[in-house]
Amino acid sequence: MTKLPCEIVQDLLPLYIDKLTSDVTNGEVEAHVLNCPACQSVYETMKNEEGGALSPSEAASEKKQIDFLKKYRSRARVIGLAVVLAVVVLIFGVLVTRNYLIGEMSEYGKVTYNIEVVGNEVHVTAIPVDGKDAISDLKFEESGDGFLWIRSRIVKESPLHQGMKTETYTYSSAEPLTMILADYERTIVWEDGTAILDQTWRIWATKHMYVGDMSANAMTANALNLREKIGAFTNELQTENEPYGWTIIFSDPLDKKQEKYYRSEMKKAAYEMIALTQNLDHVSFRYVIDGEEFEETYYEKDASEAYGRSIKDCWQSVKQFQDFVRWLDLY
């Protein structure tokens, strides 16, 4: 057997102490150290620095423990990955079930309803506003006083549920059907034989008692899309003495070419505001065209006389308000 030089043995000692050498190398190193005082001294020094080396039998025992721990860690890693994968699959399954199977009950503005009533049969088509949604179910509930409540369940569109849903419901209450409401907000979608347009309901729902309530006024003006149709504006209220008035002052000059359109929209908006604000008598619009200032005022009495009945009645019924709006479109 060739004797290893001291330099090679001393180079191998750190690996030997850390148990990183093979069994053959271990034998050579141990035989050399046993018969070489210089290398034995170096070995003892390194062993003390490392906290003490193990005997060959102890090293063999520890190697078995290390191999066992390696196998355990490998098995634990596999189990851990399996648990993580199971959690991911579970979360994915919950999301799929939640979005594509269970869904949520509809809120105002998420579904459009087409209603047709023939005798006691109510034909309903529910259409999701978002093209990525679908209607999975329609529920009907009678209140016993002539009201019917419809609720839609919305899910994400998939091969299971696609787009709109149509159903026919047979009304059975003794009281004649007078109103159909939808969703949790109980939006009125049908009243006394007339389907109510969503836009009509959105405006009518802003009705309020007092023109002095500026936040309520703003809701009505926003529902009428006044800023989008004509432009930005500020407000002045005359609420010290009756008759009460509301003046809208447009901030920017208006285009001369669209003057006819502007005046038509102002007149229509003014009468709708008056109809929906119980104590409002007149609405004025102040604006500038080509450097010239104009002011137009519209009165409740003029609209009521032309309409043939008080436009304040619209405050009581969305159907009456819708009839009034249709009349305004032709007026």
PESUL-V430999 format. One record per residue. N is the residue number from 1. SS is DSSP state (H for helix, E for strand, L for the rest). OMEGA is omega in whole degrees, 0 to 359 (* if undefined). D_FIRST is the distance of its C-alpha to the first C-alpha in Angstrom with 2 decimals. Layout:
((N SS OMEGA D_FIRST) (N SS OMEGA D_FIRST))
This chain:
((1 L 181 0.00) (2 L 180 3.82) (3 L 180 6.35) (4 L 175 9.20) (5 L 181 12.54) (6 H 182 15.26) (7 H 180 17.51) (8 H 180 15.46) (9 H 181 14.94) (10 H 175 18.67) (11 H 182 19.62) (12 H 185 17.98) (13 H 179 19.60) (14 H 179 23.05) (15 H 179 21.83) (16 H 181 19.83) (17 H 179 23.03) (18 L 177 25.12) (19 L 180 22.97) (20 L 180 22.57) (21 L 181 18.78) (22 L 180 17.23) (23 H 180 15.77) (24 H 179 12.17) (25 H 178 12.74) (26 H 181 14.49) (27 H 180 11.68) (28 H 181 9.41) (29 H 182 12.72) (30 H 178 13.89) (31 H 180 11.02) (32 H 183 11.47) (33 H 182 15.23) (34 H 185 15.47) (35 H 182 14.39) (36 L 181 15.98) (37 H 182 19.81) (38 H 181 20.51) (39 H 177 18.58) (40 H 179 19.93) (41 H 178 23.38) (42 H 179 23.05) (43 H 181 21.93) (44 H 179 24.96) (45 H 180 27.26) (46 H 182 26.31) (47 H 179 26.53) (48 H 179 30.00) (49 H 181 31.12) (50 L 179 30.21) (51 L 175 32.05) (52 L 179 29.20) (53 L 181 25.94) (54 L 173 25.45) (55 L 180 23.19) (56 H 180 20.76) (57 H 177 23.47) (58 H 179 26.16) (59 H 180 24.35) (60 H 178 24.04) (61 H 181 27.73) (62 H 179 28.79) (63 H 177 27.01) (64 H 179 29.13) (65 H 180 32.18) (66 H 178 31.47) (67 H 179 31.12) (68 H 180 34.39) (69 H 177 36.12) (70 H 178 35.09) (71 H 180 36.62) (72 H 179 39.66) (73 H 179 40.16) (74 H 179 39.96) (75 H 179 42.50) (76 H 178 44.68) (77 H 179 44.64) (78 H 179 45.87) (79 H 179 48.53) (80 H 178 49.56) (81 H 179 49.98) (82 H 178 51.97) (83 H 179 54.23) (84 H 180 54.82) (85 H 179 55.64) (86 H 178 58.00) (87 H 179 59.76) (88 H 179 60.17) (89 H 179 61.57) (90 H 180 63.88) (91 H 179 65.18) (92 H 179 65.70) (93 H 178 67.53) (94 H 180 69.73) (95 H 179 70.61) (96 H 179 71.42) (97 H 182 73.53) (98 H 187 75.24) (99 H 188 76.05) (100 H 182 76.66) (101 H 182 77.94) (102 H 179 79.40) (103 L 181 80.47) (104 E 177 83.13) (105 E 186 86.87) (106 L 172 88.68) (107 L 182 90.13) (108 L 177 93.06) (109 L 182 92.43) (110 L 182 89.53) (111 E 173 91.68) (112 E 183 94.89) (113 E 169 97.26) (114 E 186 99.80) (115 E 172 102.38) (116 E 181 105.14) (117 E 178 107.33) (118 E 185 109.42) (119 L 178 111.39) (120 L 181 108.92) (121 E 180 105.93) (122 E 179 103.74) (123 E 185 101.64) (124 E 170 98.74) (125 E 180 96.25) (126 E 184 93.56) (127 E 179 91.79) (128 E 179 88.81) (129 L 177 89.29) (130 L 182 85.60) (131 L 178 84.77) (132 L 181 81.28) (133 E 176 82.82) (134 E 176 84.43) (135 E 182 86.84) (136 E 186 85.38) (137 E 174 88.28) (138 E 178 91.88) (139 E 182 93.41) (140 E 178 97.16) (141 E 178 99.01) (142 E 182 102.79) (143 L 179 104.31) (144 L 180 107.58) (145 L 179 109.80) (146 L 180 109.58) (147 E 175 106.17) (148 E 183 103.06) (149 E 179 99.59) (150 E 175 96.85) (151 E 180 93.17) (152 E 171 90.44) (153 E 184 86.73) (154 E 173 84.63) (155 E 174 81.14) (156 E 183 79.05) (157 L 181 80.03) (158 L 176 77.91) (159 L 179 78.54) (160 L 182 79.74) (161 L 183 82.37) (162 L 171 83.84) (163 L 187 86.39) (164 L 178 89.81) (165 E 180 91.06) (166 E 177 94.56) (167 E 175 96.15) (168 E 181 99.65) (169 E 179 100.70) (170 E 180 103.91) (171 L 188 105.71) (172 L 183 107.27) (173 L 179 108.84) (174 L 178 112.60) (175 L 178 112.94) (176 L 179 113.13) (177 L 181 110.05) (178 L 184 110.76) (179 E 174 107.40) (180 E 181 103.79) (181 E 184 101.08) (182 E 173 97.40) (183 L 184 94.12) (184 L 180 93.72) (185 L 181 96.02) (186 L 174 98.70) (187 E 179 99.57) (188 E 181 102.90) (189 E 179 102.38) (190 E 179 105.68) (191 E 176 109.06) (192 L 175 112.36) (193 L 183 111.63) (194 E 174 109.95) (195 E 183 106.28) (196 L 179 105.31) (197 L 180 103.31) (198 H 179 100.21) (199 H 178 101.55) (200 H 180 104.84) (201 H 183 103.15) (202 H 179 100.91) (203 H 184 104.02) (204 H 182 106.23) (205 L 179 103.59) (206 L 182 104.11) (207 L 181 107.77) (208 E 188 108.82) (209 L 194 111.93) (210 L 177 112.25) (211 L 177 111.95) (212 L 178 111.26) (213 L 187 107.77) (214 H 179 106.04) (215 H 177 102.63) (216 H 176 104.32) (217 H 182 106.19) (218 H 178 102.92) (219 H 178 101.50) (220 H 180 104.55) (221 H 179 104.36) (222 H 179 100.65) (223 H 178 101.31) (224 L 180 103.98) (225 L 185 101.46) (226 H 180 104.05) (227 H 181 101.63) (228 H 183 100.02) (229 H 186 103.41) (230 L 180 105.26) (231 L 180 103.20) (232 L 183 102.25) (233 E 171 105.03) (234 E 186 106.12) (235 E 168 108.52) (236 E 180 111.78) (237 E 173 113.37) (238 E 185 117.01) (239 L 179 117.01) (240 L 181 119.54) (241 L 175 122.50) (242 L 357 123.05) (243 L 184 122.73) (244 E 182 119.05) (245 E 180 117.32) (246 E 179 113.94) (247 E 178 113.59) (248 E 184 110.57) (249 E 182 110.16) (250 E 189 107.92) (251 L 184 105.88) (252 L 176 105.73) (253 L 180 108.55) (254 E 182 108.90) (255 L 181 108.99) (256 H 184 112.57) (257 H 182 111.58) (258 H 184 110.45) (259 H 181 113.38) (260 H 179 114.81) (261 H 180 111.47) (262 H 183 110.98) (263 H 177 114.43) (264 H 180 113.97) (265 H 178 110.70) (266 H 182 112.27) (267 H 180 115.21) (268 H 181 113.11) (269 H 181 110.68) (270 H 182 113.59) (271 H 176 115.24) (272 H 177 112.00) (273 H 180 111.36) (274 H 181 114.90) (275 H 186 114.57) (276 H 178 111.37) (277 E 195 112.40) (278 L 185 115.13) (279 L 180 117.10) (280 E 182 116.56) (281 E 184 119.80) (282 E 178 118.82) (283 E 179 115.93) (284 E 175 116.27) (285 E 179 114.04) (286 E 185 114.18) (287 E 181 112.65) (288 E 174 113.06) (289 E 181 113.56) (290 L 176 114.18) (291 L 181 114.88) (292 E 181 117.51) (293 E 180 117.03) (294 E 173 118.00) (295 E 179 118.32) (296 E 180 118.83) (297 E 182 119.71) (298 E 188 119.65) (299 E 178 121.56) (300 H 184 121.17) (301 H 180 124.88) (302 H 181 124.71) (303 H 181 121.75) (304 H 179 123.31) (305 H 180 126.63) (306 H 182 125.00) (307 H 179 122.78) (308 L 176 125.71) (309 L 182 124.14) (310 L 179 122.36) (311 H 176 118.89) (312 H 177 117.97) (313 H 180 117.92) (314 H 181 114.59) (315 H 185 113.11) (316 L 189 113.60) (317 L 178 112.08) (318 H 177 109.29) (319 H 178 111.23) (320 H 178 114.26) (321 H 179 112.12) (322 H 176 110.63) (323 H 180 114.15) (324 H 180 115.19) (325 H 178 112.25) (326 H 176 113.11) (327 H 179 116.70) (328 H 180 115.53) (329 H 181 113.64) (330 H 186 116.99) (331 L * 119.19))
